[in-house]
Amino acid sequence: MEITGHKEYRRSIVAQGDILTDEVIAEDMLAYKRPGTGLNPLDRYLVLGKKAAKHLFKNQLITLKDLK
């Protein structure tokens, strides 16, 4: 029996709206949605204060490759 939840029930960090290239990412630019195939919301410190390496679209999963 698996104790942790399935990935489809977990949440991931996504762009709340469009984030432009080189824009510094702030908390209000992020949303946390299912499925949990991306970065865990508890890891948002890896995203906050970083610049977007490319244009990120609304509801797009944010990965470390999308940041600089």
HELIX and SHEET records of a PDB file:
HELIX    1   1 LYS A    7  TYR A    9  5                                   3    
HELIX    2   2 GLU A   27  MET A   29  5                                   3    
HELIX    3   3 PRO A   41  LEU A   46  5                                   6    
HELIX    4   4 LEU A   64  ASP A   66  5                                   3    
SHEET    1   A 2 SER A  12  ALA A  15  0                                        
SHEET    2   A 2 LEU A  30  LYS A  33 -1                                        
END                                                                             
